[in-house]
């Protein structure tokens, strides 16, 4: 898929997500605004519901503790639904992001490589207790109680942390060391949807609403990066895309603008990898029919280390042909 094709696909996906969010906003409106008519404008209606849901959040003093608290819940759900085998011997340590790593992302994973696979994996969380109150409130509304759950799926379980543990077990050091960003980010994005489809939080419409907002961010990352690098858009256009069309809080949108102007291509890797993994899963489901097993698919996919998704696809299909 070319960069232009990926961009066009992202534009179409943005419209799809807006439609799904509008449908959920209609469903949630009577619950949260019982005596108020919804706005005619679709984006205003979505924003009003998101703003109401965003008021449910941790405090700046408890944010890191709330992140840490959820990790065992994710582990329990993955095991209950038999989505993946998790290695209990590989510790995940939640910590405040070290000073030299701050300023680029809200949360991140520091994983050991295959030559030191027994070392700790660190889940870095931005120290927002240092923020001024207004900045902290903007941040916490963005990473509210619902969004925090999606963030933890993405970064920790069964997202980056889990994928990188599997990568260290790959028999191919080349596939483990030469990491493909689209595969790594794509897996984390894929797991968000996979967990909700499996029934995480009992199909809560509020969580789905926030998931769509989060997934919209992935799509807009691609649009933003392409339009900065290819079309040369300015900050005003970028903020409209991020804040008005993407419903992001000001602090989040400004951070993303900074990140997009300091990097190239990386922001497109989320959507590109996610789309390829989802397409591969659908292809395997079609080929295997009733014999398709989700857990087996996940573990086989992750067994190839950090290889590009098209390479993993070739290897999985070749193995399937040999078995057939």
C-alpha positions as CSV (number, residue, x, y, z in Angstrom):
1,X,0.0,0.0,0.0
2,X,1.4,3.4,-1.0
3,X,1.5,6.4,1.3
4,X,-1.3,8.0,-0.8
5,X,-3.4,4.9,-0.6
6,X,-3.0,4.7,3.1
7,X,-3.9,8.4,3.4
8,X,-7.1,7.9,1.4
9,X,-8.0,4.8,3.5
10,X,-7.5,6.8,6.7
11,X,-9.8,9.6,5.4
12,X,-12.5,7.0,4.7
13,X,-12.0,5.4,8.1
14,X,-12.3,8.8,9.8
15,X,-15.8,9.1,8.3
16,X,-16.8,5.6,9.4
17,X,-15.7,6.3,13.0
18,X,-17.6,9.6,13.1
19,X,-20.7,7.7,12.0
20,X,-20.3,5.0,14.7
21,X,-19.7,7.7,17.3
22,X,-22.8,9.6,16.3
23,X,-24.8,6.4,16.7
24,X,-23.5,5.8,20.2
25,X,-24.0,9.5,21.1
26,X,-27.7,9.1,20.1
27,X,-27.9,6.0,22.4
28,X,-26.1,7.7,25.3
29,X,-27.7,11.1,25.1
30,X,-30.9,10.3,27.1
31,X,-28.8,8.9,29.9
32,X,-26.5,11.9,30.3
33,X,-28.7,14.7,29.0
34,X,-32.3,13.6,29.9
35,X,-33.8,17.1,29.6
36,X,-31.8,18.5,26.7
37,X,-32.2,18.1,23.0
38,X,-29.0,17.0,21.1
39,X,-27.3,19.5,18.7
40,X,-28.1,19.2,15.0
41,X,-24.4,19.2,14.2
42,X,-23.0,15.7,14.4
43,X,-19.6,16.6,15.7
44,X,-21.0,18.9,18.4
45,X,-23.3,16.1,19.6
46,X,-20.4,13.6,19.8
47,X,-18.2,16.2,21.6
48,X,-20.9,16.9,24.2
49,X,-21.1,13.2,25.1
50,X,-17.4,12.8,25.2
51,X,-17.0,15.8,27.4
52,X,-19.5,14.4,29.9
53,X,-17.7,11.0,29.9
54,X,-14.3,12.7,30.3
55,X,-15.2,14.1,33.7
56,X,-14.7,10.6,35.1
57,X,-11.0,10.5,35.7
58,X,-8.2,10.0,38.3
59,X,-6.5,12.9,40.1
60,X,-3.0,14.0,39.1
61,X,-1.8,12.4,42.4
62,X,-3.4,9.0,41.7
63,X,-3.0,8.7,37.9
64,X,0.1,6.4,38.0
65,X,-1.5,4.3,40.8
66,X,-4.7,3.8,38.8
67,X,-2.6,2.7,35.8
68,X,-0.8,0.1,37.9
69,X,-4.0,-1.1,39.5
70,X,-5.5,-2.1,36.2
71,X,-2.7,-4.4,35.0
72,X,-3.9,-7.4,37.0
73,X,-7.4,-6.9,35.6
74,X,-6.2,-7.1,32.1
75,X,-4.2,-10.2,32.8
76,X,-7.2,-11.9,34.4
77,X,-9.4,-11.1,31.3
78,X,-6.9,-12.4,28.8
79,X,-6.7,-15.6,30.7
80,X,-10.4,-15.9,31.3
81,X,-11.1,-15.5,27.5
82,X,-8.0,-17.6,26.6
83,X,-6.8,-15.0,24.1
84,X,-3.0,-15.5,24.7
85,X,-0.6,-17.4,27.0
86,X,1.0,-14.8,29.3
87,X,4.5,-15.5,30.8
88,X,4.3,-14.9,34.5
89,X,8.0,-15.0,34.9
90,X,8.5,-11.8,32.9
91,X,7.9,-8.8,35.2
92,X,6.3,-5.5,34.2
93,X,7.2,-2.6,36.4
94,X,5.2,0.6,36.2
95,X,7.4,3.6,36.9
96,X,7.4,7.4,36.4
97,X,9.0,8.2,33.0
98,X,12.7,9.0,33.5
99,X,13.6,12.7,32.9
100,X,15.6,12.0,29.8
101,X,12.6,10.3,28.1
102,X,9.9,12.9,28.9
103,X,8.2,15.1,26.4
104,X,7.5,12.7,23.5
105,X,4.7,10.5,24.7
106,X,2.3,10.1,27.6
107,X,3.2,6.4,28.2
108,X,5.7,4.0,26.8
109,X,7.3,0.6,27.2
110,X,11.0,0.0,27.8
111,X,11.5,-3.7,27.0
112,X,14.8,-5.7,27.2
113,X,16.2,-7.2,24.0
114,X,16.7,-10.9,23.3
115,X,20.2,-10.8,24.8
116,X,18.8,-9.7,28.2
117,X,15.4,-11.2,28.0
118,X,15.1,-11.9,31.8
119,X,15.4,-8.2,32.7
120,X,12.4,-6.1,33.7
121,X,10.1,-4.4,31.3
122,X,9.3,-0.9,32.3
123,X,5.9,0.8,31.7
124,X,6.8,4.5,31.8
125,X,4.0,6.9,32.9
126,X,4.3,10.7,32.6
127,X,4.6,12.4,36.0
128,X,1.5,14.6,35.8
129,X,1.6,15.4,39.6
130,X,4.1,18.1,38.5
131,X,1.6,19.7,36.2
132,X,-0.2,23.0,37.0
133,X,-3.9,22.3,37.9
134,X,-5.4,23.5,34.6
135,X,-2.9,21.5,32.5
136,X,-3.5,18.4,34.7
137,X,-7.2,18.7,34.3
138,X,-6.9,18.9,30.5
139,X,-4.6,15.8,30.5
140,X,-6.9,13.9,32.8
141,X,-10.0,14.6,30.8
142,X,-8.1,13.2,27.8
143,X,-6.9,10.1,29.7
144,X,-10.1,9.6,31.6
145,X,-11.3,6.4,33.3
146,X,-12.4,4.9,30.0
147,X,-9.4,6.1,27.9
148,X,-6.9,4.9,30.5
149,X,-8.2,1.3,30.0
150,X,-7.5,1.5,26.3
151,X,-4.1,3.0,26.9
152,X,-3.2,0.2,29.2
153,X,-4.3,-2.4,26.7
154,X,-2.2,-0.7,24.1
155,X,0.9,-0.3,26.1
156,X,0.8,-3.2,28.4
157,X,-1.5,-6.2,28.2
158,X,-1.9,-7.7,25.6
159,X,-0.3,-4.8,23.7
160,X,3.4,-3.8,23.6
161,X,4.6,-5.5,26.7
162,X,3.1,-8.8,25.7
163,X,4.2,-8.6,22.1
164,X,7.8,-7.8,23.1
165,X,8.0,-10.6,25.6
166,X,7.0,-13.0,22.7
167,X,9.5,-11.3,20.4
168,X,12.3,-12.2,22.8
169,X,11.4,-15.9,22.5
170,X,11.6,-16.0,18.7
171,X,14.2,-18.4,17.4
172,X,15.3,-15.7,14.9
173,X,17.5,-13.0,16.5
174,X,17.2,-11.0,13.3
175,X,13.5,-10.9,13.5
176,X,13.7,-9.9,17.2
177,X,16.4,-7.2,17.0
178,X,15.5,-5.5,13.7
179,X,12.1,-4.3,14.9
180,X,9.5,-3.2,12.4
181,X,7.5,-0.2,13.8
182,X,4.3,-0.9,11.9
183,X,4.2,-4.5,13.2
184,X,4.8,-3.4,16.8
185,X,2.4,-0.4,16.8
186,X,-0.1,-2.3,14.7
187,X,-0.3,-5.1,17.2
188,X,-0.9,-2.7,20.1
189,X,-3.7,-1.0,18.1
190,X,-5.2,-4.4,17.0
191,X,-5.4,-5.6,20.7
192,X,-7.5,-2.6,21.7
193,X,-10.3,-3.7,19.3
194,X,-9.7,-7.4,20.0
195,X,-10.2,-7.0,23.7
196,X,-13.4,-5.0,23.4
197,X,-14.8,-7.5,20.8
198,X,-14.1,-10.3,23.3
199,X,-16.3,-8.5,25.8
200,X,-13.9,-6.5,28.0
201,X,-16.1,-4.5,30.4
202,X,-19.2,-6.2,29.2
203,X,-19.5,-4.2,25.9
204,X,-20.0,-0.9,27.8
205,X,-21.2,1.7,25.4
206,X,-19.2,4.4,27.2
207,X,-16.0,2.4,26.8
208,X,-16.8,1.8,23.1
209,X,-17.4,5.5,22.7
210,X,-14.0,6.3,24.1
211,X,-12.5,3.5,22.1
212,X,-13.7,5.0,18.9
213,X,-12.2,8.3,19.9
214,X,-8.9,6.6,20.6
215,X,-9.0,4.7,17.3
216,X,-9.9,7.9,15.6
217,X,-6.6,9.2,17.0
218,X,-4.8,6.4,15.2
219,X,-6.4,7.3,12.0
220,X,-5.8,11.0,12.4
221,X,-2.1,10.3,13.1
222,X,-1.8,9.0,9.6
223,X,-3.8,11.9,8.1
224,X,-1.7,14.4,10.1
225,X,1.6,13.0,9.2
226,X,0.8,12.8,5.5
227,X,-0.6,16.3,5.4
228,X,2.4,17.8,7.2
229,X,5.0,16.0,5.1
230,X,3.2,16.1,1.7
231,X,0.8,19.0,1.8
232,X,2.7,21.3,4.2
233,X,-0.3,22.1,6.4
234,X,0.1,24.7,9.1
235,X,-0.6,24.5,12.9
236,X,-4.1,26.0,12.5
237,X,-5.2,23.2,10.1
238,X,-3.6,20.6,12.3
239,X,-5.3,21.8,15.4
240,X,-8.7,21.7,13.6
241,X,-8.0,18.1,12.6
242,X,-6.9,17.1,16.1
243,X,-9.2,19.1,18.3
244,X,-12.4,19.6,16.3
245,X,-12.5,16.5,14.2
246,X,-10.6,14.3,16.6
247,X,-12.2,15.6,19.8
248,X,-8.8,15.8,21.5
249,X,-8.1,18.1,24.5
250,X,-5.9,21.1,23.9
251,X,-2.9,19.6,25.7
252,X,-3.1,16.4,23.8
253,X,-3.5,18.1,20.4
254,X,-0.5,20.5,21.1
255,X,1.6,17.5,22.1
256,X,0.7,15.6,18.9
257,X,1.5,18.7,16.7
258,X,4.9,18.9,18.4
259,X,5.5,15.1,17.9
260,X,4.4,15.2,14.3
261,X,6.8,18.1,13.5
262,X,9.7,16.4,15.2
263,X,9.2,13.0,13.5
264,X,8.3,11.5,10.2
265,X,6.4,8.3,9.2
266,X,6.2,6.9,12.8
267,X,2.7,8.3,13.3
268,X,1.5,6.4,10.2
269,X,2.8,3.1,11.5
270,X,-0.2,2.6,13.9
271,X,-2.9,2.5,11.3
272,X,-0.8,0.8,8.6
273,X,0.2,-2.1,10.9
274,X,-3.3,-2.4,12.4
275,X,-4.9,-2.6,8.9
276,X,-2.5,-5.3,7.8
277,X,-2.9,-7.4,10.9
278,X,-6.7,-7.2,10.7
279,X,-6.6,-8.2,7.1
280,X,-4.3,-11.1,7.9
281,X,-6.7,-12.4,10.6
282,X,-9.7,-12.1,8.2
283,X,-7.7,-14.0,5.6
284,X,-6.8,-16.8,8.0
285,X,-10.4,-17.0,9.3
286,X,-11.6,-17.4,5.7
287,X,-9.0,-20.1,4.9
288,X,-9.5,-22.1,8.1
289,X,-13.2,-21.7,8.6
290,X,-14.4,-23.6,11.7
291,X,-10.8,-24.6,12.4
292,X,-9.7,-21.0,13.0
293,X,-8.6,-20.5,16.6
294,X,-8.0,-17.0,17.8
295,X,-5.5,-17.8,20.5
296,X,-3.5,-20.0,18.1
297,X,-3.6,-17.1,15.5
298,X,-2.2,-14.6,18.1
299,X,0.5,-16.9,19.3
300,X,1.6,-17.9,15.9
301,X,1.6,-14.3,14.7
302,X,3.7,-13.2,17.7
303,X,6.2,-16.1,17.3
304,X,7.9,-14.4,14.3
305,X,9.4,-11.6,16.5
306,X,9.2,-8.0,15.3
307,X,9.1,-8.9,11.5
308,X,7.0,-6.8,9.1
309,X,3.4,-7.9,8.9
310,X,3.7,-8.8,5.1
311,X,6.6,-11.1,5.9
312,X,4.7,-12.7,8.8
313,X,1.8,-13.2,6.4
314,X,4.0,-15.0,3.9
315,X,5.4,-17.3,6.6
316,X,2.0,-18.1,8.1
317,X,0.5,-18.9,4.7
318,X,3.5,-21.0,3.7
319,X,3.2,-23.0,6.9
320,X,-0.6,-23.4,6.4
321,X,0.0,-24.7,2.8
322,X,2.6,-27.2,4.2
323,X,0.0,-28.5,6.7
324,X,-2.7,-28.8,4.1
